Amino acid sequence: MDSATQMAIDGQQAFAIIGNTLWVMLRIGAMLMAMPMIGTRAVPTRVRALLAVALSVALAPVLPPVPLFHGLDSVTVLNILRELAVGVSIGFLLRLIFEAGALAGEMVAQSTGLAFAQMSDPLRGGSSGVIGQWFYLLFGLLFFTSNGHLALISLLVDSYQALPIGAALPDPQAMVSIAPTLALQIFRGALTLALPLVVAMLAINLAFGVLARAAPALNPIQLGLPVALLVGLFLLMLLSGEMSTPVQRLFNTTFDAARQVTM
């Protein structure tokens, strides 16, 4: 085999590797753009692009073969849109669980009197409560410390095995049937996280209300806000040490829902 033929073969192999990587990067890139923490304005676009390329290069050799490229025809466009839809679905389901943490933080802020503490939130866009942002960051720390990123990569590989590139999407009724159940579990999880502190703050507010009726000269309403704030922060510190198990349960629920959608 002469050098010209060998060079042509090497060039074809290089283009085939690049094509495989680009096909794989569609689903991974869409997921990274839609998922929480990484898919926010706090992470530069270049970092997300480099992460998508790195994951695509690492996973492409172990994934099913990609469809052959025959030009930018209607089949190719539909395959691209299908890959983007699958990636966005996985990232969006994970984002919903993080929003459960933010919702729990807003409920805690309302009960402790910290609802007025608003600031710019680069992770969610716009402005939100400080306690809600704290819960959101706590969910992110628990996600990475519990190897959630490794579970997410495993979910991606399983999605490629169950739904290869170019395959038809599963029945959309599966997503419709999963969405109400997942939304109910999200709201229930948020309420479960915030309920102990909300009930405790309700008892404190009732105690100060009774004191205000019994001894109005003491002006307990003026004393109630700083006491409720300090007790709320103390209880929040205690609550943070017990959040690992319920948050992990929410993560498991999300991964199960994502598997049902993509498989």
N, C-alpha and C positions, 0 to 999 in steps of 0.2 A: 504494500500500500504506500503510494507516494505521499509526500508531505502536504500537497494540496488537498487530497482526499481526506487525510487525517485532520487537517484544519477545518474542512467543511463538516466532518462528523462532530468534532469538538464544538464547533459553533452551534450546530443543531442541538446538541446536548445542553449547552449553556442556555439557549433560548427556551428549551423545554423546562429546565429547572426554574428559570425566571417566570415562565408561564404558570407552573405549578404553585410557585410562591405567591404570585399575584391572585390566583383563584382562592387560595387559602386565606390570604390577607383580607379578602372582602368580608367574610363572616367575623373574623377576629377584630378587624378594625371597627366594624359597626358595633360590635359588643363593647369595645373599649370606649367608644364615643358615647354610648348610652348608659354605661354602668356608673355607679356613684364613685366618689373619691377620685378615680383616675379620669373619668369622663367629665370633669368640671373645668371651669375656667382657671382654677388654681393650678392645674397641671398644663404646661405649655403644649401646644399642638405638636411641636417637633418631638417632644418626649413621648407622646402617645403614638406618633408615627413610627418612631424607632422601636418602641415596645411591640407594636403590631408586626413590624418586619422581623424582629428577633423571634417572636413566637411562631410566625409563619415559617421561617427558615428551620426552626427546631422541630415543628410538627409535620411539615410537608412530607418528609420521607416515610412516616409511619401511617399516613392517611390513605384512604382509597384513591385510585387514580382519578384525575380530573378529566372533564370532557375535552375533546380536541377542539382547537380554535379554528373555525372556518370563516372568520371574518365577523364583522359587527352586524350580524343578522338578528332577526326577532328572537330566535332561540337563545342566542348569547345574551341579549338584553334581559330576557325573562330570567335566565339563570343568575345574572348579576343582581337583579332586583330580589330574587328569591334568597340569595345569600345575605344581602343586606337586611331583609326582613327577619331572617332567623337570628342574626347577630343582635339586631336591635331588640328583639323579643327577649333574649336571654339577659341582656343588660338592663332592660326595663323592669323585668321581674325582680332582679336584685336591687334595683333602685327603690322599688316599692317597700322592701323590708327596711331600708334605711329611712324612708319617710315615716315608717311606724315609730322608729326611735325619735325622730323630730316631733311627731305628734305627741308622744309620751312626754317629751321635754316641754312642749307648750302647755300641756295639762298641769304639769308640775309647776311651771312658772305662774300659771293662773292661781293656783292654790297658795303659793308662797309669797305672792305680791311682787314677783319679779317680771311680770308681763310687760312692764314699762321699759325694761332693759332691752332695747333693740339696737342692733348694729348691722353693718353690712356683712353679708354672708357670701363669700366667694365660692363656697362649695355647692350652694343651691341656687344662687342668683337672687338679687334683690336684697332685702333686709329681713331678719328674723330674730327671734328671741335668743338671748345668750344661753339659756338652759337648753333650748332646742338644738343649738349648735353644739353644745357640750355632749348631748346625747348622740348626735350625728357623728361626732369625732370618736366617741366611745365605741359606737358600732363599728367604725372603721378599724380601730385598734383591735377590737375583739375578732374582727374578720381576718385580719392578717396574723394575729397571734394564734388563732385556732386553725391555721393552714387553710383558710378559705380560698386563698389564691390558687393553691394546689388542687383543691376540689373543683375550682372553676375551670382549670386547665383540663382536668379529667372529664368534666362535663362537656367541654368543647370536643375532646377526642371522641367521646361517646356519641355526641350529636353528629359528627362526621361519619361514624360507623352506621348509625341508624338512619341518617338522612344525608347521603353522599351529595357532593356537588353535582348539580344537574338533575337530581331526583325531584319528583313532584312533592309539593308541600303536603303535610298531613291534613286530615279533615279539619277545616276551620271551626267546626262545632266543638272540637276538643278544647280550643282556647276559650270559647264562649262558656263551656261548662266548668272550666277550671277557674275563670276569672271571679265569679261570685264567691266561691269557696275561699280562694286566696285572699280576696278583699276582707271577708269576714274574719279570717285568721289574723290578718294584719291589724285590724281594729281591735280584736280581742287581745293580741299580743301587746299593743300599745297600752291598752287599758290595764293589762296585768302588770306591766312595768311601773305604771304611774299610780296604781290604786293604793299601795301601802302608804305612800307619802301623802296622797290626796286625803285619805281617811284620817291620817294623823293630824294634818293641818286643819281638817274640818273639826276635829275634836278640840284643838287649840282655839280656833275661832269661836266655837260654841262656848268654851269656858270663859273667854273674854267677854262674850255677849252676856252671859249670866252675871259676870262681875260688873259689867256696865249697868245692868238693871239693879243689882244689889247695892252697889256703892258708886254712884255716878260722880261723886266728888273726887274720886281717885283718878278720873280721866283714863280709864283702861284702854279706850280706843287708841289714844296716842301712844300708849305703851305696847299695844298689841302688835303693831306693824314691825318694829324692830325685833321683838321677841319671836314672832312668826318667821321672820326672815332668818334669824340665827338658828332657830330650831329646824327650819327647812333645809338650810345648808348642811347642818349636822346630819340630818336624816338622809340627805342626798349622798353625803360621804359614806354613810353606812350602806346605802342602797347600791352604790357602785361596786362594792365587793361581792354582791350577790346576783349580779346581772349576767354572769357568764352563761349559766345554764339556760335561762329563758331565751337569751339572745341566740345561743347556739341552736335551740329548738326552732326559732324563727328561720335561721339560715337553712336548716335541714328541710323545712317546709318549702322554702323557695327553690332549693335545688330539686326537690321531688316534683314541684310544679313545672320547672323548666324541662325536666326529663320527659314529663308527660306531653308537653307541648311539642318538643322536637322529635319525639319518638312515637 
